[in-house]
């Protein structure tokens, strides 16, 4: 059922209606209930149908509907796909078919056309298929020069292996980071990158495209997240972007990687507290999202707008930040997706900073899934930020018993929540507890000294942005100033 729902979720309304017409055309009997099941999935009432027809019959019906959905959706995607990669694949398939009918001249011609297109976008995997096919038939008198084909194949093989090696290293690093985040397993990113680059033979001077640069940028972003210090993150790969921007590799096939690469750079600058440069990168991202008839605009606009709003908020433009996030969240009905959850929590944070406590409380109550679900689907940092905002909010409301239970719950699970990347959160939680027990002492010399001794302080530019945001609440109590003003002072937006 999960598979069926996920496929249905990627169809727009026009495609859903077209699929129903498709089912009607295929149904040979009037008592087939696949259309009923499809509509019930859209409405979220499939369990009612399951009770009506029984579990076994329902499972059979669902299996058949899923098969139909896969065939239909895959076919539609291929029909609609008009990228250069799709063109190359079609030429390869047609060329192979022509070889089977001994139409050698035309087959060779089509495959050489496919080769030129694949070289243009550095698509080593497709080139590998092309050369395999050409070499297989290179004995024929109409074939291209065999020696040249073998040389081209060997050169592409090296490039293909380099890209494959980077993919393997990237996958291993991502997996180990996920395990680290979930279980606090030992993790040294620099060593891990170096070890895996050596293990898989990744050459640092390999030819870059937007996909490989995106993978490197994501590993760099992980490095900043692990160390809770983006200040020292090296954006060396920005220079590589300039070398391939507006060239043959800057095409529709690489567009999604180009968009995501620029987003990651914008995010890293944001976490560095360089809000102006982050906004410059976001403007570039917006330009890319508008390319090729806005092909990826809808699936990336939430990430873009959320980061835009966060930058504006920490620059002091809270009204623009709130308006931007409200525009994202207001039309949404039903469960929030990953990107929308980021926007939701950002909006709650701004409600809280602006002392709009009732609105923050109402929005928090709408985030009702389990801790495990949030940890699996969006990550431990988001979950802890949610929990801290919840605790601080209920301190403001004076809900003593609720605050005690939330703090004690986190303390009991501290081994799960406060290790490695999230370890500083335990120090902050301890200080929150101390303030909660004796709020009247917040401005005392004794409490200020306790706070001073609790943290290993870094220069402001090196401190993590979100840790500063939570510390700002404590600082505002100590200096008796508004939270938002204190936050902007601490991040350096106002003096």
Beta strands, then each sheet from edge to edge (+ up, - down):
end
